[in-house]
Amino acid sequence: MSRFLQALFGRLPIGWLQLTHNRPRFAAALAGVAFANVLVFVQLGIMNSMGAATLRPYDFFQADLMISAADANALTDGGNVARQWLLQALADPDVVDGMGLFIANVAWERGEKDISLTTFGVDPAKPGFLAPAIAADIALLEVQDAAILDRLARGLPKEEAAAIRPHAPLSFETQGRTLTAFATFAGGGGFGGDGYMLVSDQSFLSLFPARRSSAPDHILVALRPGAVSGVVAARLKALISDPTLKIRSYAQAAEEDLRYQQTKRPTGIIFGFGVLIGVLVGLVIVYQVLSVDVADHLREYATFKAMGYGPRFFLGIVFEEALVLGVLGFVPGVIVGAAILTLMGAITTLPLAMTPAMAGSVFLGTVVFSVLSGAIATRRLAAADPADLF
């Protein structure tokens, strides 16, 4: 390491030698930086998984536009919309079809632990609004009380889910009715439920008799090929009688949902502060180590200062120490962080994993904040008078 740093900086690696001179303190400093990295990795992983879980149900459907109530900040939040707005939207020449989407949570009682399933009621006669993998089985929902079940639902044994076939369905009780799952699809647990389920709109209304077919949660709209969604959305806002409706592209609806979850919901804000706290912890740890090191070697630094060495020389030494702490502390941090995220993902079925982008951003942040800590630690040295140190 000494030879590498000497070749890198073109001088004796004074910073490295000072750090390794007190090995217990050096090891404690690396452990502190690694801990800060692990804290940031876990918080970032949870934030990323929240984003992936938020966008996942949007992948189950295909649409060009989505019409929602004014208070619909997320796919599963907000009031209902009147089906009559779909009829008005069909008057636009670029609108070719539409489908009401019903959403509610269903509790599947399984003895020791219930499974909460976010349930979508769809029209089985309109497979074009569903993702191809789901559309292939949509005809099964034409049977009353039929369902397509999430095989990755948290709490559902893999063997039990894998055995579900049209010729070997799985029946279960919920909401006072007996549903029969004839097929499965890949969903996965999220923050608002353990998994997902699709039923026909008629089966949905049987599960929730207080709901009405005239008031779905959202309306999905398909446009003719070549139509510009933004232009059509603007026309529909003028065409539909209710000016409070949210009419936007399907992709924009997903982006707004994600932004709401990350910036407005308490969970997103808490995880964001967790990342900030991790960064501050790392900043304080590196600053404390470098500050103590500067104080311990203040007479040596004063000797160099009396010999005519300028601030850049001392800043270079402290930056060298900061880079060593940042880089070497990052290595165990990324290993432990990846292991924790993998374990959490296996237990919770959330999409928790270390990504190259996450590792790269945390590494860059570690180096930047380590250097910033070094710059702060050199303030005392810059103000010191060599004559006062002997």
C-alpha positions as CSV (number, residue, x, y, z in Angstrom):
1,M,0.0,0.0,0.0
2,S,2.9,2.4,0.8
3,R,4.4,1.9,-2.6
4,F,1.1,2.4,-4.4
5,L,0.4,5.6,-2.5
6,Q,4.0,6.8,-3.0
7,A,3.6,6.3,-6.8
8,L,0.1,7.9,-6.7
9,F,1.1,11.1,-4.8
10,G,4.7,11.3,-5.9
11,R,6.0,11.6,-2.4
12,L,6.3,9.6,0.8
13,P,2.8,8.5,2.0
14,I,2.9,10.4,5.2
15,G,-0.8,10.2,5.8
16,W,-0.8,6.4,5.4
17,L,2.1,6.0,7.8
18,Q,0.5,8.3,10.4
19,L,-2.8,6.3,10.2
20,T,-1.2,2.9,10.5
21,H,1.2,4.0,13.3
22,N,-1.7,3.5,15.8
23,R,-3.3,0.4,14.5
24,P,-6.2,0.0,17.0
25,R,-7.3,3.6,16.3
26,F,-7.0,3.0,12.6
27,A,-9.1,-0.2,12.8
28,A,-11.7,1.6,14.9
29,A,-11.8,4.4,12.3
30,L,-12.3,2.0,9.5
31,A,-15.1,0.2,11.5
32,G,-16.8,3.5,12.0
33,V,-16.7,4.5,8.3
34,A,-17.9,1.0,7.4
35,F,-20.8,1.3,9.9
36,A,-21.8,4.6,8.3
37,N,-21.7,3.0,4.9
38,V,-23.9,0.1,6.0
39,L,-26.4,2.6,7.5
40,V,-26.6,4.5,4.2
41,F,-26.8,1.3,2.2
42,V,-29.7,-0.1,4.2
43,Q,-31.6,3.2,4.1
44,L,-31.0,3.6,0.3
45,G,-32.0,0.0,-0.3
46,I,-35.2,0.4,1.6
47,M,-35.9,3.6,-0.3
48,N,-35.2,1.9,-3.7
49,S,-37.4,-1.1,-2.7
50,M,-40.2,1.3,-1.8
51,G,-39.9,2.9,-5.2
52,A,-39.9,-0.5,-6.9
53,A,-42.8,-1.7,-4.9
54,T,-44.7,1.5,-5.7
55,L,-44.2,1.0,-9.4
56,R,-44.7,-2.7,-9.5
57,P,-48.5,-2.8,-9.8
58,Y,-48.3,-0.4,-12.7
59,D,-46.5,-3.1,-14.6
60,F,-49.6,-5.3,-14.3
61,F,-51.5,-3.1,-16.7
62,Q,-51.1,-1.3,-20.1
63,A,-52.7,2.0,-20.9
64,D,-52.0,5.3,-22.5
65,L,-54.0,7.6,-20.1
66,M,-55.4,7.2,-16.6
67,I,-58.3,9.2,-15.2
68,S,-58.4,9.5,-11.4
69,A,-60.1,11.4,-8.7
70,A,-58.7,14.8,-7.6
71,D,-57.4,13.3,-4.3
72,A,-55.9,10.2,-5.9
73,N,-52.2,10.7,-5.0
74,A,-51.4,7.0,-5.4
75,L,-52.8,4.0,-7.1
76,T,-54.4,2.7,-4.0
77,D,-55.4,6.1,-2.5
78,G,-58.2,8.6,-3.3
79,G,-61.8,8.5,-4.1
80,N,-63.7,6.9,-7.0
81,V,-64.5,8.2,-10.4
82,A,-67.8,8.0,-12.3
83,R,-67.9,5.5,-15.2
84,Q,-69.7,8.2,-17.2
85,W,-66.4,10.0,-17.6
86,L,-65.3,7.0,-19.7
87,L,-68.3,7.4,-21.9
88,Q,-67.4,11.1,-22.4
89,A,-63.8,10.3,-23.1
90,L,-64.8,7.8,-25.8
91,A,-66.2,10.8,-27.7
92,D,-62.7,11.9,-28.5
93,P,-61.6,10.5,-31.9
94,D,-58.2,9.4,-30.5
95,V,-59.7,7.3,-27.7
96,V,-60.3,3.8,-28.8
97,D,-61.2,2.0,-25.6
98,G,-61.3,2.3,-21.8
99,M,-61.7,0.1,-18.7
100,G,-62.6,0.8,-15.1
101,L,-60.1,-0.4,-12.5
102,F,-61.3,-1.4,-9.1
103,I,-58.8,-1.7,-6.1
104,A,-59.2,-2.9,-2.5
105,N,-57.4,-4.9,0.1
106,V,-58.6,-8.5,0.8
107,A,-57.5,-10.4,3.9
108,W,-56.9,-14.1,3.3
109,E,-57.2,-15.8,6.7
110,R,-54.7,-18.7,6.9
111,G,-54.8,-19.6,10.6
112,E,-51.6,-18.3,12.3
113,K,-51.2,-15.3,9.9
114,D,-53.4,-13.6,7.4
115,I,-52.2,-12.6,4.0
116,S,-53.2,-9.1,2.9
117,L,-53.8,-9.0,-0.9
118,T,-54.1,-5.9,-2.9
119,T,-57.0,-6.9,-5.2
120,F,-57.7,-5.5,-8.7
121,G,-61.1,-5.9,-10.3
122,V,-60.7,-5.9,-14.1
123,D,-62.9,-6.6,-17.1
124,P,-61.9,-10.0,-18.5
125,A,-63.2,-9.1,-21.9
126,K,-60.5,-6.5,-22.3
127,P,-57.1,-8.3,-22.1
128,G,-55.4,-5.4,-24.0
129,F,-55.3,-3.4,-20.7
130,L,-53.3,-6.1,-19.0
131,A,-49.6,-7.1,-19.2
132,P,-49.0,-10.0,-21.7
133,A,-48.1,-12.5,-19.0
134,I,-51.4,-11.8,-17.2
135,A,-53.5,-11.4,-20.3
136,A,-52.8,-14.9,-21.3
137,D,-54.8,-16.2,-18.3
138,I,-57.4,-13.4,-18.2
139,A,-60.1,-15.6,-19.7
140,L,-60.1,-17.7,-16.5
141,L,-61.6,-14.7,-14.7
142,E,-64.9,-15.1,-16.7
143,V,-65.9,-17.7,-14.1
144,Q,-67.5,-16.1,-11.1
145,D,-65.3,-15.9,-8.0
146,A,-62.2,-16.9,-10.0
147,A,-58.9,-15.3,-9.2
148,I,-55.3,-15.1,-10.5
149,L,-53.0,-15.1,-7.4
150,D,-49.6,-13.6,-6.8
151,R,-47.3,-16.6,-6.4
152,L,-44.7,-14.4,-4.7
153,A,-47.1,-13.1,-2.0
154,R,-45.5,-12.9,1.4
155,G,-46.7,-15.8,3.6
156,L,-47.7,-18.0,0.7
157,P,-45.5,-21.1,0.5
158,K,-43.7,-21.5,-2.8
159,E,-44.8,-25.1,-3.2
160,E,-48.4,-24.2,-2.7
161,A,-48.3,-21.4,-5.2
162,A,-46.4,-23.5,-7.7
163,A,-49.1,-26.2,-7.6
164,I,-51.8,-23.8,-8.8
165,R,-53.0,-24.7,-12.3
166,P,-56.3,-24.5,-14.1
167,H,-56.8,-28.3,-13.6
168,A,-55.5,-28.0,-9.9
169,P,-57.0,-24.7,-8.6
170,L,-56.7,-23.5,-5.0
171,S,-59.8,-22.4,-3.2
172,F,-59.9,-20.2,-0.1
173,E,-62.3,-18.2,2.0
174,T,-62.2,-14.4,2.1
175,Q,-64.7,-11.6,2.6
176,G,-67.4,-14.2,3.3
177,R,-67.0,-15.9,-0.1
178,T,-65.0,-18.7,-1.6
179,L,-62.5,-17.7,-4.3
180,T,-60.7,-20.1,-6.5
181,A,-57.3,-19.3,-7.9
182,F,-56.7,-20.9,-11.3
183,A,-53.4,-19.3,-12.2
184,T,-50.6,-17.2,-10.8
185,F,-48.5,-14.2,-11.8
186,A,-45.3,-12.7,-10.4
187,G,-46.0,-9.8,-8.0
188,G,-44.4,-9.8,-4.6
189,G,-44.9,-8.2,-1.2
190,G,-44.9,-4.5,-0.8
191,F,-45.2,-1.9,1.9
192,G,-49.0,-1.8,1.7
193,G,-49.8,-5.5,1.4
194,D,-48.3,-9.0,1.2
195,G,-49.1,-9.5,-2.4
196,Y,-51.6,-9.0,-5.2
197,M,-54.6,-10.7,-6.7
198,L,-56.7,-10.2,-9.8
199,V,-60.4,-10.9,-10.1
200,S,-63.1,-9.9,-12.6
201,D,-65.0,-6.7,-11.9
202,Q,-68.1,-8.7,-11.1
203,S,-66.3,-10.9,-8.6
204,F,-64.8,-7.8,-7.1
205,L,-68.3,-6.3,-6.6
206,S,-69.4,-9.5,-5.0
207,L,-66.6,-9.3,-2.5
208,F,-67.4,-5.6,-1.8
209,P,-71.2,-5.2,-2.1
210,A,-71.0,-1.6,-1.0
211,R,-69.1,-0.7,-4.1
212,R,-70.8,0.1,-7.4
213,S,-69.9,-0.8,-11.0
214,S,-70.5,2.9,-11.9
215,A,-67.7,4.1,-9.6
216,P,-64.3,2.4,-10.3
217,D,-61.1,3.7,-8.6
218,H,-59.4,4.6,-11.9
219,I,-60.2,4.6,-15.6
220,L,-57.6,3.3,-18.0
221,V,-57.8,4.7,-21.5
222,A,-56.3,3.3,-24.7
223,L,-55.5,5.7,-27.6
224,R,-55.2,5.0,-31.3
225,P,-51.6,4.3,-32.6
226,G,-49.7,7.6,-33.2
227,A,-51.8,9.7,-30.8
228,V,-49.9,12.0,-28.4
229,S,-51.0,11.3,-24.9
230,G,-50.3,14.8,-23.6
231,V,-52.4,16.4,-26.4
232,V,-55.3,14.0,-25.9
233,A,-55.2,14.5,-22.1
234,A,-55.5,18.2,-22.6
235,R,-58.5,17.7,-24.9
236,L,-60.1,15.4,-22.4
237,K,-59.8,17.9,-19.6
238,A,-61.8,20.3,-21.7
239,L,-64.2,17.6,-22.9
240,I,-65.1,15.9,-19.6
241,S,-67.6,17.7,-17.4
242,D,-65.6,17.3,-14.1
243,P,-62.7,19.8,-14.2
244,T,-61.2,18.4,-10.9
245,L,-60.3,15.0,-12.4
246,K,-56.7,14.0,-12.8
247,I,-56.2,13.1,-16.5
248,R,-52.6,12.3,-17.3
249,S,-50.5,9.7,-19.1
250,Y,-50.1,6.3,-17.5
251,A,-46.4,6.8,-17.1
252,Q,-46.9,10.3,-15.6
253,A,-49.4,8.7,-13.1
254,A,-46.7,6.2,-12.0
255,E,-44.1,9.0,-11.6
256,E,-46.5,11.1,-9.5
257,D,-47.3,8.1,-7.3
258,L,-43.6,7.5,-6.8
259,R,-42.9,11.1,-6.0
260,Y,-45.7,11.2,-3.5
261,Q,-44.5,8.1,-1.7
262,Q,-41.0,9.4,-1.4
263,T,-41.6,13.0,-0.5
264,K,-45.1,13.2,1.1
265,R,-45.6,9.9,2.9
266,P,-43.9,9.5,6.3
267,T,-42.1,6.3,5.3
268,G,-40.3,8.0,2.4
269,I,-39.3,11.0,4.6
270,I,-38.1,8.8,7.4
271,F,-35.9,6.7,5.0
272,G,-34.5,9.9,3.5
273,F,-33.5,11.2,6.9
274,G,-31.9,7.8,7.6
275,V,-29.6,8.4,4.6
276,L,-28.8,11.9,5.8
277,I,-28.0,10.6,9.3
278,G,-25.7,7.9,7.9
279,V,-23.8,10.6,5.9
280,L,-23.5,12.8,9.0
281,V,-22.3,9.9,11.1
282,G,-19.6,9.1,8.6
283,L,-18.6,12.8,8.4
284,V,-18.3,13.1,12.2
285,I,-16.3,9.9,12.5
286,V,-13.8,10.8,9.8
287,Y,-13.5,14.3,11.2
288,Q,-12.8,13.1,14.7
289,V,-10.1,10.7,13.5
290,L,-8.4,13.2,11.4
291,S,-8.7,16.0,14.0
292,V,-7.1,13.8,16.7
293,D,-4.4,12.7,14.3
294,V,-3.6,16.4,13.4
295,A,-3.5,17.2,17.1
296,D,-1.2,14.3,17.9
297,H,1.3,15.3,15.2
298,L,1.0,19.1,15.5
299,R,4.7,19.6,16.4
300,E,5.7,17.6,13.3
301,Y,3.4,19.6,11.1
302,A,4.8,22.8,12.7
303,T,8.3,21.7,11.8
304,F,7.3,21.3,8.2
305,K,5.6,24.7,8.4
306,A,8.8,26.3,9.7
307,M,10.7,24.7,6.9
308,G,8.6,26.5,4.4
309,Y,5.9,24.0,3.4
310,G,2.7,25.6,2.5
311,P,-1.0,24.9,3.2
312,R,-1.3,22.7,0.1
313,F,1.2,20.2,1.5
314,F,-0.6,19.8,4.8
315,L,-4.0,19.7,3.1
316,G,-2.6,16.9,0.8
317,I,-1.5,14.8,3.8
318,V,-4.9,15.1,5.5
319,F,-6.7,14.4,2.2
320,E,-4.6,11.3,1.8
321,E,-5.7,10.1,5.2
322,A,-9.3,10.9,4.4
323,L,-9.1,9.0,1.1
324,V,-7.6,6.0,2.8
325,L,-10.3,6.0,5.4
326,G,-13.0,6.5,2.8
327,V,-11.9,3.8,0.4
328,L,-10.8,1.2,2.9
329,G,-13.9,1.8,5.0
330,F,-16.1,1.4,2.0
331,V,-15.0,-2.1,1.2
332,P,-16.3,-3.9,4.3
333,G,-19.3,-1.5,4.3
334,V,-20.4,-2.6,0.8
335,I,-19.9,-6.3,1.7
336,V,-21.9,-6.1,4.9
337,G,-24.5,-3.8,3.4
338,A,-25.1,-6.2,0.5
339,A,-25.4,-9.2,2.9
340,I,-28.0,-7.3,5.1
341,L,-30.1,-6.2,2.1
342,T,-30.0,-9.7,0.6
343,L,-31.1,-11.2,4.0
344,M,-33.9,-8.6,4.4
345,G,-35.1,-9.2,0.9
346,A,-35.3,-12.9,1.5
347,I,-37.3,-12.4,4.7
348,T,-39.7,-9.7,3.5
349,T,-39.9,-10.5,-0.2
350,L,-39.3,-6.8,-0.9
351,P,-37.0,-6.0,-3.9
352,L,-34.0,-5.3,-1.6
353,A,-30.7,-5.7,-3.3
354,M,-27.4,-3.9,-3.8
355,T,-27.2,-2.3,-7.2
356,P,-24.1,-1.0,-9.1
357,A,-25.6,2.5,-9.1
358,M,-26.2,2.4,-5.4
359,A,-22.6,1.2,-4.7
360,G,-21.2,3.8,-7.0
361,S,-23.1,6.7,-5.5
362,V,-22.3,5.7,-1.9
363,F,-18.6,5.3,-2.8
364,L,-18.5,8.7,-4.4
365,G,-20.3,10.2,-1.5
366,T,-17.9,8.5,1.0
367,V,-14.9,9.9,-0.8
368,V,-16.4,13.4,-1.1
369,F,-17.5,13.6,2.6
370,S,-14.2,12.1,3.8
371,V,-12.3,14.8,1.9
372,L,-14.7,17.4,3.3
373,S,-13.9,16.1,6.8
374,G,-10.2,16.4,6.1
375,A,-10.6,20.0,5.0
376,I,-12.4,20.8,8.2
377,A,-9.8,19.1,10.3
378,T,-7.0,21.2,8.8
379,R,-8.4,24.5,10.0
380,R,-6.5,24.3,13.3
381,L,-3.3,23.5,11.5
382,A,-3.7,26.5,9.1
383,A,-4.1,28.9,11.9
384,A,-1.2,27.5,14.0
385,D,2.0,29.6,14.5
386,P,5.1,27.4,14.5
387,A,6.7,29.5,17.2
388,D,3.9,28.7,19.6
389,L,4.3,24.9,19.1
390,F,7.9,24.5,20.4
